[in-house]
Amino acid sequence: MLTTILRIFIARRLKPFIFEKREDVSLDYRDHSIGIYVHIPFCRKICAFCPYYKVLYEKNLSESFRSALLTEIEIVGDRYRNREVDSVYFGGGTPALLIDHLPEIVSRLREFFDIRGDFAIELHPLDLTEENLEKLKRIGFEMVSIGVQSFFKDCLYPLGREEDSDIKNRLSMLKDFRFKAIDIDLIFGIPNQSIETLREDFKTAVELGATQISTYPFIDFSFLKDVRKPLGKKEKRVMLGRLTEIAEELGFERTSVWTFAKKGSQRYSSVTRDSFIGFGPSASSLGDNAFKINTFSLETYIDALNKRRLPPSLVLDFDIRSRASYWLFWNSYNMDINRDSFYRLFGINLEEIFSWQLRLAELLGIIRTYERGYRLTERGAYYFHLVEQEYTHKYIDKIWSVQKTKSDPDRIII
């Protein structure tokens, strides 16, 4: 219900959004820099709580994927040759399982794109070896994000994660490699979790050298099996409020609804780009007028690229208001709605599209004005937290659920 109201209120759209299957899709990008996302779908073990597309690692399958990925980069890169790129992010899955292939993948990206930003990568705690970290630095990775989730056994158990007695020693190695940003992911709202354990998790992450801590709410996706129910809305609200207090006590400041960064440190982010190109199965791309999601089938992905064709994808077309609403959503997540950024992307003033919506949000205490636009208040951050969870259940859950049961649906209506 909440997302439907917001769709009408913000996007002025009565009809639902429709993703349609298309072949060989290229999106339009204005003359501005973009981000790149590379999805590596392999894992040592399938964690029960993780909603992202992944498969168990097999050497032969990973070799076939590597070849397909290089071909996808070549085909797409040739269409956007020399486009300026301000960030490259490797996610998964567990990208470090292909660490010996990462130099070749990075080289292929550099061959076609003018990469000026930093390389970032998601890591599993088991990836943190001196050898791996040395390789990542040599390749050019300057930002790392480690999916710790919690340091407590009782909190890891509902997530299907085993306790790792050596995790603190491995995390402490990161400081020696002088990465520009070290992000540690934590989850709140886990059954058995308390404010005290959450505080201790945050404090431990800081002591081990984290420059940013991402704190995501535990969400029970409909397509996941053997996942326990998260704590209720009231408990999550209390935890989110306490997280803000804990962060401030430890010298961190809120940089988005769910992330906190050490004051003066460089920010690490994977989702808030104005435009981006995604490579790999299930990877999404955001252009000027459309959003697309690659097939969720690794087999289909490899087969198409072996024939030098882009894999099938689901595409959602945007009108100007829908595209602007997407921008507003993710910049609200960042808690900073910047007029100049909006104008650079759309060529019109922010208030021309969202005038009365912004005024109402200000009256309700959700945002406040400043010289460059608007910032979310703490009240606004909490309400966005509710909206983001509803958005996840209404949209992301449905899209991924359909794709996981039928990897190449003709359309998805949400």
C-alpha positions in Angstrom: 0.0 0.0 0.0 2.7 2.5 1.0 4.7 2.0 -2.3 1.5 2.4 -4.3 0.7 5.7 -2.5 4.2 6.9 -3.2 4.1 5.9 -6.8 1.0 8.1 -7.3 2.2 10.9 -5.0 5.8 11.2 -6.4 5.7 9.7 -9.9 2.1 10.7 -10.6 1.6 7.2 -12.0 -1.7 5.3 -11.6 -0.5 2.3 -13.6 1.9 -0.3 -12.2 5.5 -0.6 -13.5 6.0 -3.2 -16.2 9.4 -4.9 -17.0 9.4 -6.5 -20.4 11.8 -9.0 -21.8 14.0 -7.7 -24.6 17.1 -8.9 -26.6 20.3 -7.0 -27.3 19.4 -3.9 -25.3 21.6 -0.8 -25.3 20.6 2.1 -23.0 21.1 5.8 -23.7 23.5 7.8 -21.6 24.0 11.5 -21.8 27.5 13.0 -21.9 28.3 12.4 -18.3 30.3 10.0 -16.3 28.8 6.6 -15.3 29.4 3.8 -12.8 30.2 0.2 -13.6 29.0 -2.8 -11.6 30.4 -6.3 -12.2 28.4 -9.3 -10.7 30.5 -12.4 -9.9 27.8 -15.0 -9.0 29.9 -17.7 -7.3 29.9 -18.6 -3.6 31.6 -21.3 -1.5 28.3 -21.8 0.4 24.8 -20.4 -0.2 23.9 -18.3 2.9 20.2 -18.6 3.8 19.7 -14.8 4.4 21.3 -13.5 1.1 18.8 -12.6 -1.6 21.3 -11.9 -4.4 21.8 -14.2 -7.4 24.5 -16.8 -6.8 25.5 -20.3 -7.5 28.0 -22.7 -5.9 31.5 -22.3 -7.2 32.7 -24.8 -9.8 36.0 -24.3 -11.6 34.8 -25.3 -15.1 31.7 -23.2 -14.7 33.7 -20.2 -13.5 36.0 -20.5 -16.6 32.9 -20.4 -18.9 31.6 -17.4 -17.0 34.9 -15.6 -17.2 35.0 -16.0 -21.0 31.3 -14.8 -21.2 31.9 -11.8 -19.0 34.9 -10.7 -21.0 32.8 -10.9 -24.2 30.0 -8.9 -22.6 32.4 -6.2 -21.6 33.8 -6.1 -25.2 30.3 -5.9 -26.8 29.0 -3.3 -24.4 32.3 -1.4 -24.2 32.5 -1.1 -27.9 29.1 0.8 -27.9 30.2 3.2 -25.1 33.9 3.3 -26.0 36.0 5.8 -23.9 33.0 6.8 -21.8 34.2 8.3 -18.5 33.7 6.1 -15.5 33.7 7.5 -12.0 33.5 4.2 -10.0 33.8 0.4 -10.6 32.2 -2.0 -8.1 32.6 -5.8 -8.0 29.9 -7.6 -6.1 28.3 -11.0 -5.9 28.4 -13.7 -4.9 32.0 -13.8 -3.8 34.1 -11.9 -6.3 37.4 -13.0 -4.7 36.8 -16.6 -5.7 37.9 -15.4 -9.2 40.8 -13.3 -7.8 43.3 -14.7 -10.3 41.0 -13.6 -13.2 40.3 -10.2 -11.8 43.4 -8.6 -13.5 42.2 -9.7 -16.9 38.6 -8.5 -16.2 39.9 -5.1 -15.0 42.2 -4.8 -18.0 39.3 -5.5 -20.3 37.2 -2.7 -18.6 40.2 -0.3 -19.0 40.5 -1.2 -22.6 37.0 0.2 -23.4 36.3 2.7 -20.7 38.0 5.8 -19.4 38.1 4.8 -15.8 39.0 7.7 -13.5 37.3 6.6 -10.2 38.2 4.0 -7.7 37.8 0.2 -7.8 35.7 -1.3 -5.0 35.0 -5.0 -4.1 32.8 -7.0 -1.8 34.7 -9.6 0.3 33.7 -12.5 2.4 35.6 -12.6 5.7 37.3 -15.9 4.5 38.8 -13.9 1.6 40.9 -11.9 4.0 44.3 -13.4 3.6 47.6 -11.5 3.1 48.0 -13.0 -0.3 44.5 -11.9 -1.5 44.9 -8.4 -0.1 48.3 -8.0 -1.8 46.7 -9.1 -5.1 43.8 -6.7 -4.8 46.1 -3.8 -4.1 48.3 -4.7 -7.2 45.2 -4.9 -9.4 44.1 -1.4 -8.2 41.3 -2.0 -5.7 41.2 0.8 -3.2 37.9 0.2 -1.4 36.7 -3.0 0.2 33.4 -4.0 1.9 33.4 -7.1 4.2 30.1 -8.9 4.9 30.6 -9.6 8.6 26.9 -9.3 9.6 27.7 -9.8 13.3 30.5 -10.9 15.6 28.1 -12.9 17.8 27.4 -16.6 17.3 23.7 -16.3 18.4 23.2 -13.6 15.7 25.0 -15.5 13.0 23.0 -18.7 13.5 19.6 -17.3 12.2 21.5 -16.1 9.1 22.9 -19.6 8.4 26.4 -18.3 9.0 29.0 -20.2 11.1 31.0 -18.6 13.8 34.5 -17.6 12.7 36.9 -17.6 15.6 39.7 -15.9 13.6 37.6 -13.1 11.9 39.0 -10.3 14.1 42.6 -11.2 13.3 41.9 -11.2 9.6 40.0 -7.9 9.7 42.9 -6.3 11.6 45.1 -7.0 8.5 43.2 -4.5 6.4 44.7 -1.5 8.1 48.2 -2.6 6.9 47.2 -2.3 3.3 46.0 1.3 3.5 42.8 1.0 1.5 41.0 4.3 1.0 37.8 2.9 2.5 37.1 -0.1 4.6 33.4 -0.9 4.9 32.0 -3.5 7.3 28.5 -4.7 6.8 26.3 -5.4 9.8 22.7 -6.6 10.1 20.2 -5.4 12.7 16.8 -6.8 13.5 18.1 -10.4 13.8 16.3 -12.8 16.1 18.3 -13.0 19.4 19.9 -9.6 18.8 19.9 -6.9 21.5 20.9 -3.3 21.6 24.0 -4.4 23.6 25.1 -6.9 21.0 24.5 -4.4 18.2 26.5 -1.8 20.1 29.4 -4.3 20.6 29.3 -5.2 16.9 29.6 -1.6 15.9 32.3 -0.9 18.4 34.3 -3.9 17.3 34.1 -2.9 13.7 35.5 0.6 14.6 38.3 -0.9 16.6 39.3 -3.2 13.7 39.7 -0.2 11.4 36.4 0.3 9.6 36.1 3.7 8.0 32.4 3.0 7.2 29.8 0.8 8.7 26.7 -0.2 6.8 23.9 -1.4 9.0 21.2 -3.2 7.0 17.8 -4.4 8.4 17.2 -8.1 8.4 14.6 -8.7 5.7 12.8 -12.0 5.1 12.5 -12.4 1.4 9.7 -14.6 0.2 11.9 -16.8 -2.0 14.5 -17.6 0.7 14.2 -20.9 2.6 15.0 -21.6 6.2 15.2 -17.9 7.2 13.8 -16.9 10.6 11.5 -13.9 10.9 13.2 -10.6 11.8 12.4 -8.6 14.8 9.3 -6.4 14.6 9.0 -2.9 13.4 9.1 -1.3 16.8 12.3 -3.2 17.8 13.9 -2.2 14.5 13.0 1.5 15.1 14.6 1.4 18.5 17.7 -0.2 17.1 18.0 2.3 14.2 17.7 5.2 16.6 20.4 3.7 18.9 22.7 3.1 16.0 22.7 6.8 15.3 23.6 7.5 18.9 26.3 4.8 19.0 27.8 6.1 15.7 28.1 9.6 17.1 29.7 8.4 20.3 32.4 6.6 18.3 33.2 9.5 16.0 31.0 8.4 13.0 28.4 10.4 11.1 25.4 9.3 9.2 26.0 9.3 5.4 22.8 7.6 4.3 19.8 6.0 6.0 21.7 2.8 6.8 25.4 3.8 6.6 27.7 5.6 9.0 31.2 6.9 8.1 34.2 8.0 10.1 34.3 11.8 10.0 36.5 13.0 7.2 36.8 9.6 5.5 36.1 8.7 1.9 32.7 7.3 1.3 32.0 3.8 -0.1 28.8 3.1 -1.9 27.4 0.5 -4.3 23.9 1.7 -5.2 23.7 5.5 -5.4 24.9 6.3 -8.9 23.1 8.6 -11.3 23.7 6.2 -14.2 25.5 2.9 -14.4 26.2 -0.2 -16.5 26.0 -3.7 -15.0 27.9 -6.7 -16.3 27.1 -10.3 -15.3 24.0 -12.4 -14.6 21.3 -10.4 -12.7 23.3 -7.2 -13.0 21.2 -4.1 -13.5 21.9 -1.0 -15.6 20.4 2.5 -15.3 20.3 4.7 -18.4 18.7 8.1 -19.2 15.3 6.6 -20.1 15.3 3.0 -18.9 16.4 0.5 -16.3 17.3 -3.1 -17.2 18.2 -6.3 -15.4 20.2 -9.1 -17.0 18.9 -12.7 -17.0 19.1 -14.5 -13.7 20.2 -17.7 -15.4 24.0 -18.3 -15.6 23.4 -20.9 -18.3 21.4 -18.5 -20.4 24.0 -15.7 -19.9 26.9 -17.9 -21.0 25.0 -19.4 -23.9 24.1 -16.0 -25.3 27.5 -14.6 -25.0 29.2 -17.7 -26.5 27.1 -16.7 -29.6 28.4 -13.1 -29.2 24.9 -11.8 -28.3 24.0 -9.9 -25.2 21.9 -12.0 -22.8 18.2 -11.3 -22.6 17.1 -8.7 -20.0 14.0 -7.2 -18.4 13.6 -3.6 -19.3 11.5 -0.8 -17.6 11.1 2.3 -19.7 11.0 5.7 -17.9 9.3 8.9 -18.7 11.0 12.0 -17.4 9.0 12.0 -14.2 9.6 8.3 -13.4 13.3 8.7 -14.0 13.4 11.8 -11.8 11.5 9.9 -9.1 14.1 7.2 -9.2 16.8 9.8 -8.7 14.8 11.3 -5.8 14.4 8.0 -4.2 18.1 7.1 -4.1 19.3 10.6 -3.2 16.8 10.6 -0.4 18.5 7.4 0.8 21.7 9.4 0.7 19.9 12.0 2.8 21.0 14.7 0.4 18.7 16.0 -2.4 21.1 18.3 -4.3 19.6 20.9 -6.8 22.7 21.2 -8.9 23.1 17.4 -9.3 19.5 17.2 -10.4 19.9 20.0 -12.9 23.1 18.5 -14.4 21.3 15.2 -15.0 17.9 16.4 -16.2 18.4 20.0 -17.4 15.5 21.3 -15.4 15.1 22.6 -11.8 14.2 20.1 -9.1 11.2 22.2 -7.9 9.7 22.2 -11.4 8.9 18.5 -10.9 8.6 18.1 -7.2 7.6 21.5 -5.9 4.6 20.7 -3.7 5.9 17.3 -2.7 9.1 18.9 -1.3 7.1 21.6 0.5 4.8 19.0 2.1 7.8 16.9 3.2 9.4 20.0 4.7 6.1 20.8 6.6 6.0 17.2 7.9 9.6 17.5 9.2 10.9 14.9 6.8 13.4 17.2 5.1 15.0 20.6 5.8 16.4 23.1 3.3 20.0 24.1 3.0 21.9 26.2 0.5 22.3 23.4 -2.1 18.9 21.7 -1.7 17.4 19.5 1.0 18.6 17.1 3.6 16.6 14.3 5.4 16.0 14.8 9.1 16.3 12.0 11.6 12.6 11.7 11.4 12.9 11.5 7.6 15.6 8.9 7.8 13.3 6.7 9.9 10.4 7.1 7.4 12.7 6.4 4.5 13.8 3.2 6.4 10.2 2.1 6.4 9.7 3.0 2.7 12.9 1.2 1.7 11.8 -2.0 3.4 8.3 -1.7 1.8 10.0 -1.0 -1.6 12.2 -4.1 -1.1 9.2 -6.4 -0.4 6.9 -4.9 -3.0 9.3 -4.5 -5.9 12.7 -6.2 -5.4 11.2 -9.3 -3.8 8.7 -9.8 -6.6 11.2 -9.2 -9.4 13.8 -11.5 -7.9 11.3 -14.1 -6.9 9.9 -14.4 -10.4 13.4 -14.4 -12.0 14.5 -17.2 -9.6 11.6 -19.4 -10.5 11.5 -18.5 -14.2 14.9 -17.0 -15.2 13.6 -15.4 -18.4 10.0 -14.2 -17.9 8.4 -12.3 -20.7 7.2 -9.6 -18.3 6.9 -8.7 -14.7 4.2 -6.3 -13.4 4.8 -4.6 -10.1 
